[in-house]
């Protein structure tokens, strides 16, 4: 099963704009890197430098990937690397 996480932050105008186009629910979940330890860990492991960033969590293959603007994987890591942070 794949879940799409959109990493955001407080006071991020681009994050607020994205929320108008991609509503939370279904496959999409928003996580604020300044409020969620899990979101901060995902951002750290994937090397996220800016928000919003869309990440796919592929639980079947134990991978997580940053997606580009066409939802293609750009950088992937093993989900187990979250346990080591």
Buried (B, 14 or more C-beta within 10 A) or exposed (E): EEBBBBBBBEEBEEBEEBBEEBEEEEEBBBBBBEEBEEBBBBBEBBEBEEBBBBBBBBEEEEBBBBBEEEEEBEEBBEBEBBEEE
